[in-house]
Amino acid sequence: MKGFTYLAATDMAQALAASREGAFIAGGTNLLDLMKEGVARPRTLVDINPLPLSAIEETQHGGVLLGALARNAATAYHPLVRHRYPMLSAAILSGASPQIRNMATDGGNLLQRTRCYYFYDTGTPCNKRDPGSGCSAIGNLARQHSILGASSQCIATHPSDMCVALAALDAVVHVQSPTGARSIPFAEFHRLPGDRPEIDNTLHQGELITQIELPPSPQFVQHSAYLKIRERASYAFALVSVAAALHLDEGGRIVEARIAIGGVAHKPWRQTQAEALLQGKSPERAVFAEAGAALLAGAVPQGRGPGSNAFKIPMAQRAVVRALEMALAGQTSLLPGSSAKGQAA
């Protein structure tokens, strides 16, 4: 690990001023790993834990504000989140391990780097780590890699479970910089690789995430789900994950639907055109399959032979159907005790 300077910021102004030469650190569950592997080499670590950014509170309009320094575990188990956004609680609890969830912060979760094997291996070319060096994943072992939104420069995926649910919930990210504050719709926060795969998101230099806003979503409480498919039962990143929510009218027809997929692209993947196909329809498997096919339109497998991820395309299509069926049944996740029925608050 390269040497660095450590600063514990005592206020926002000090943190923002110091960030020009380094990186913010809170839980450190991803950044420290990157530093140990020589992937990240900040000259200064700006510890923002002393800042008052850990509150989870209700907004005037019935939404919820998540402080950027709120720990993932505290968020998942908070009554406002469990009762009003059970899909988000389930997504968080499906990620990492209890120990990591106790340390990791909500703001840090949004900023996770990819878990691509080649990105972490400094002995291999990687455009995300070293722009212009090439992408070692293309044409090689790519089981964990993208099938949507990739480019000739990068086929890595975003690893977060929490972010998939936030995408489905139309969250908003509030940030602060030395020049002022701004709000970023979640759909615009992460970006596809294009020809600049080293840039994961739309944050400007020196901007700090302060809060994540969840808009009121009472219509989805009874019928939302998070489904995660992985190679082992715990502490594994998703091959495919789906956050799904349905709003049904009194006759049982779909008024509105939300579907976001993880593990398939450089960012949580959501297409409102696919969701619109469900509006006014009866919630049936064939209708769900139509939406899944539309959401995966344009998917391209990566890798070759045993390293190919071609299996992800039908897997993702079936996962969309299964997640929508779970949402319809009020089964928020496959975790024990996950039913959302009767939790509206």
GUVOFI-902381 format. One line per field, with one value per residue (C-alpha): residue in three letters; residue number from 1; x negated, y negated, z. Coordinates in pm, whole numbers, plus 50000, padded with zeros to 5 digits. Layout:
// GUVOFI-902381
residu <- ALA;...
num <- NUM;...
px <- X;...
py <- Y;...
pz <- Z;...
END
This chain:
// GUVOFI-902381
residu <- MET;LYS;GLY;PHE;THR;TYR;LEU;ALA;ALA;THR;ASP;MET;ALA;GLN;ALA;LEU;ALA;ALA;SER;ARG;GLU;GLY;ALA;PHE;ILE;ALA;GLY;GLY;THR;ASN;LEU;LEU;ASP;LEU;MET;LYS;GLU;GLY;VAL;ALA;ARG;PRO;ARG;THR;LEU;VAL;ASP;ILE;ASN;PRO;LEU;PRO;LEU;SER;ALA;ILE;GLU;GLU;THR;GLN;HIS;GLY;GLY;VAL;LEU;LEU;GLY;ALA;LEU;ALA;ARG;ASN;ALA;ALA;THR;ALA;TYR;HIS;PRO;LEU;VAL;ARG;HIS;ARG;TYR;PRO;MET;LEU;SER;ALA;ALA;ILE;LEU;SER;GLY;ALA;SER;PRO;GLN;ILE;ARG;ASN;MET;ALA;THR;ASP;GLY;GLY;ASN;LEU;LEU;GLN;ARG;THR;ARG;CYS;TYR;TYR;PHE;TYR;ASP;THR;GLY;THR;PRO;CYS;ASN;LYS;ARG;ASP;PRO;GLY;SER;GLY;CYS;SER;ALA;ILE;GLY;ASN;LEU;ALA;ARG;GLN;HIS;SER;ILE;LEU;GLY;ALA;SER;SER;GLN;CYS;ILE;ALA;THR;HIS;PRO;SER;ASP;MET;CYS;VAL;ALA;LEU;ALA;ALA;LEU;ASP;ALA;VAL;VAL;HIS;VAL;GLN;SER;PRO;THR;GLY;ALA;ARG;SER;ILE;PRO;PHE;ALA;GLU;PHE;HIS;ARG;LEU;PRO;GLY;ASP;ARG;PRO;GLU;ILE;ASP;ASN;THR;LEU;HIS;GLN;GLY;GLU;LEU;ILE;THR;GLN;ILE;GLU;LEU;PRO;PRO;SER;PRO;GLN;PHE;VAL;GLN;HIS;SER;ALA;TYR;LEU;LYS;ILE;ARG;GLU;ARG;ALA;SER;TYR;ALA;PHE;ALA;LEU;VAL;SER;VAL;ALA;ALA;ALA;LEU;HIS;LEU;ASP;GLU;GLY;GLY;ARG;ILE;VAL;GLU;ALA;ARG;ILE;ALA;ILE;GLY;GLY;VAL;ALA;HIS;LYS;PRO;TRP;ARG;GLN;THR;GLN;ALA;GLU;ALA;LEU;LEU;GLN;GLY;LYS;SER;PRO;GLU;ARG;ALA;VAL;PHE;ALA;GLU;ALA;GLY;ALA;ALA;LEU;LEU;ALA;GLY;ALA;VAL;PRO;GLN;GLY;ARG;GLY;PRO;GLY;SER;ASN;ALA;PHE;LYS;ILE;PRO;MET;ALA;GLN;ARG;ALA;VAL;VAL;ARG;ALA;LEU;GLU;MET;ALA;LEU;ALA;GLY;GLN;THR;SER;LEU;LEU;PRO;GLY;SER;SER;ALA;LYS;GLY;GLN;ALA;ALA
num <- 1;2;3;4;5;6;7;8;9;10;11;12;13;14;15;16;17;18;19;20;21;22;23;24;25;26;27;28;29;30;31;32;33;34;35;36;37;38;39;40;41;42;43;44;45;46;47;48;49;50;51;52;53;54;55;56;57;58;59;60;61;62;63;64;65;66;67;68;69;70;71;72;73;74;75;76;77;78;79;80;81;82;83;84;85;86;87;88;89;90;91;92;93;94;95;96;97;98;99;100;101;102;103;104;105;106;107;108;109;110;111;112;113;114;115;116;117;118;119;120;121;122;123;124;125;126;127;128;129;130;131;132;133;134;135;136;137;138;139;140;141;142;143;144;145;146;147;148;149;150;151;152;153;154;155;156;157;158;159;160;161;162;163;164;165;166;167;168;169;170;171;172;173;174;175;176;177;178;179;180;181;182;183;184;185;186;187;188;189;190;191;192;193;194;195;196;197;198;199;200;201;202;203;204;205;206;207;208;209;210;211;212;213;214;215;216;217;218;219;220;221;222;223;224;225;226;227;228;229;230;231;232;233;234;235;236;237;238;239;240;241;242;243;244;245;246;247;248;249;250;251;252;253;254;255;256;257;258;259;260;261;262;263;264;265;266;267;268;269;270;271;272;273;274;275;276;277;278;279;280;281;282;283;284;285;286;287;288;289;290;291;292;293;294;295;296;297;298;299;300;301;302;303;304;305;306;307;308;309;310;311;312;313;314;315;316;317;318;319;320;321;322;323;324;325;326;327;328;329;330;331;332;333;334;335;336;337;338;339;340;341;342;343;344;345
px <- 50000;49874;49826;50092;50188;50488;50723;51032;51255;51430;51676;51806;51588;51269;51370;51448;51129;50911;51076;50888;50583;50741;51044;51325;51338;51621;51672;51377;51511;51426;51167;50925;50936;50853;50566;50423;50427;50264;50568;50648;50361;50500;50246;50485;50767;51032;51226;51582;51721;51722;51969;52340;52461;52594;52958;53249;53558;53897;53951;54244;54404;54384;54057;53737;53391;53099;52786;52480;52305;52593;52464;52620;52741;52899;53077;53204;53350;53480;53861;53916;53727;53867;54227;54224;53953;53933;53773;53479;53440;53436;53181;52940;52972;52893;52555;52215;52203;52344;52000;51959;52315;52239;51945;52047;52226;52514;52311;52020;52250;52328;51956;51848;51609;51664;51561;51420;51131;50911;50975;50835;50539;50281;50081;50343;50452;50770;50911;51100;50782;50538;50719;50598;50433;50710;50982;50865;51221;51335;51312;51201;51359;51669;51927;51971;51968;52223;52469;52620;52472;52114;51858;51543;51353;51518;51769;51760;52075;52180;52182;52435;52762;52883;52845;53074;53356;53277;53302;53647;53759;53656;53422;53243;52881;52799;52437;52232;51923;51721;51935;52275;52526;52712;52946;52895;53181;53066;53106;52842;52599;52416;52300;52229;51861;51854;51500;51436;51482;51265;51551;51821;52063;52156;52010;51783;51439;51467;51840;51956;52278;52474;52815;53018;53382;53653;53974;54308;54402;54698;54848;54565;54543;54767;54628;54250;53966;53591;53455;53084;52931;52573;52330;52345;52598;52412;52136;52143;52218;52521;52506;52847;53068;53409;53595;53963;54270;54636;54922;55254;55600;55906;55974;55626;55489;55147;55154;54776;54470;54103;53829;53453;53188;52845;52542;52597;52451;52215;52510;52848;53047;53396;53607;53934;54056;54053;54241;54504;54587;54740;54973;55340;55260;55361;55063;54994;54679;54710;54737;54437;54238;54315;54175;53868;53798;53830;53599;53332;53367;53023;52843;52510;52317;51950;51661;51617;51649;51683;51610;51910;52199;52456;52655;52727;52973;53236;53153;53229;53551;53672;53559;53776;54078;54001;53945;54272;54452;54295;54404;54758;54768;54629;54308;54047;53749;53638;53502;53697;53985;53985;54358;54453;54823;54958;54639;54771;54709
py <- 50000;49656;49409;49145;48857;48900;48617;48645;48363;48170;47990;47989;47700;47872;48201;48041;47835;48138;48357;48179;48395;48716;48934;48940;49241;49352;49726;49803;50148;50101;49824;49994;50314;50110;49941;50271;50406;50092;50004;49684;49458;49145;48902;48806;48990;48749;48920;48784;48992;48689;48509;48509;48712;49032;48943;49129;48912;48853;48571;48331;48509;48860;48970;49058;48903;49141;48976;49062;49188;49408;49763;50018;50231;49933;49841;50192;50231;49877;49876;49609;49815;50154;50030;49795;49942;50315;50386;50162;50330;50672;50557;50429;50745;50963;50797;50864;50996;50866;50739;50541;50406;50276;50075;49981;49650;49563;49301;49540;49808;49585;49538;49903;49990;50296;50639;50735;50980;50796;50457;50587;50763;50491;50737;50732;50453;50272;49956;49875;49891;49770;49591;49695;50019;50248;50469;50815;50935;50907;51250;51419;51525;51307;51492;51196;50934;50724;50816;50466;50121;50244;50088;50195;50040;50213;50486;50455;50451;50241;50463;50296;50456;50141;49936;50165;50098;49726;49717;49879;49632;49320;49206;48871;48818;48492;48373;48083;47916;47603;47417;47531;47813;48002;48299;48585;48816;49171;49269;49006;49083;49385;49395;49650;49706;49569;49455;49337;49653;49513;49274;49458;49176;48815;48665;48367;48346;48269;48337;48524;48723;48591;48762;49005;48910;49173;49026;49134;49474;49607;49763;50018;50128;50433;50553;50518;50768;50806;51124;51203;51493;51578;51867;51929;51851;51568;51312;51326;51065;51108;51286;51126;50935;50775;50507;50517;50330;50326;50085;50261;50107;50238;50476;50625;50468;50303;49925;49882;50105;50061;50303;50260;50525;50561;50767;50704;50360;50084;49936;50062;50129;49985;49910;49723;49845;50203;50099;49923;50254;50370;50075;50166;50537;50828;50942;51273;51468;51404;51030;51038;51233;50969;50699;50911;50966;50592;50507;50745;50638;50576;50794;50925;51212;51168;51412;51742;52113;52196;51830;51699;51528;51609;51786;51447;51345;51617;51610;51238;51277;51552;51355;51059;51288;51449;51114;50975;51289;51246;50882;50981;51234;50986;51187;50914;51146;51505;51410;51550;51335;51111;51068;50702;50753;50527;50318;49991;49696
pz <- 50000;49908;50194;50252;50481;50713;50808;51029;50905;51180;50953;50595;50481;50597;50434;50099;50098;50176;49911;49631;49706;49823;49876;50130;50360;50589;50629;50403;50312;49943;49936;50174;49967;49656;49835;49957;49599;49462;49254;49446;49558;49721;49864;50143;50317;50443;50721;50712;50999;51236;51006;51108;50810;50967;51037;50881;50890;50734;50484;50496;50202;50344;50191;50375;50381;50432;50567;50361;50676;50790;50806;50572;50862;51040;50717;50646;50996;51041;51089;50822;50565;50665;50665;50368;50145;50225;49887;49980;50318;50149;49891;50156;50366;50064;50022;50178;50537;50867;50966;50644;50657;51007;50869;50514;50464;50234;50050;50012;49874;49578;49510;49505;49225;49011;49138;48796;48850;48600;48759;49088;48924;48861;48651;48374;48138;48247;48092;48412;48622;48355;48068;47725;47840;47710;47860;47968;48029;47666;47506;47828;48158;48180;48388;48622;48348;48163;47893;47858;47802;47757;47524;47344;47637;47935;48018;48399;48615;48911;49223;49454;49565;49739;49422;49223;49468;49475;49096;49108;49376;49179;49456;49444;49551;49727;49707;49838;49692;49770;49515;49645;49659;49388;49353;49106;48998;49062;48697;48616;48898;48752;48392;48121;48029;47673;47595;47956;48167;48447;48535;48730;48808;48740;49057;49001;49156;49527;49558;49867;49893;50191;50165;49958;49924;49884;49741;49891;49745;49949;49636;49621;49985;49955;49623;49596;49588;49560;49404;49399;49206;49297;49290;49665;49935;50109;50068;49689;49426;49204;48873;48824;49067;49023;49217;49119;49240;49135;49201;49149;49119;49302;49015;49036;48719;48704;48742;48756;48764;48847;48740;48782;48719;48877;48777;48406;48335;48446;48639;48765;48447;48415;48107;48159;47819;47948;48263;48050;47882;48212;48263;48245;48213;48430;48641;48467;48382;48007;48068;48302;48042;47781;48006;48083;47714;47646;47936;47804;47441;47296;47548;47417;47582;47668;47697;47521;47595;47968;48046;47853;48031;47762;48035;48192;47920;47980;48352;48371;48174;48405;48711;48607;48585;48921;49094;48961;49080;49423;49430;49330;49616;49868;49913;49944;49920;49970;50311;50610;50732;50427;50364;50322;50393;50664;50687;50541;50770
END
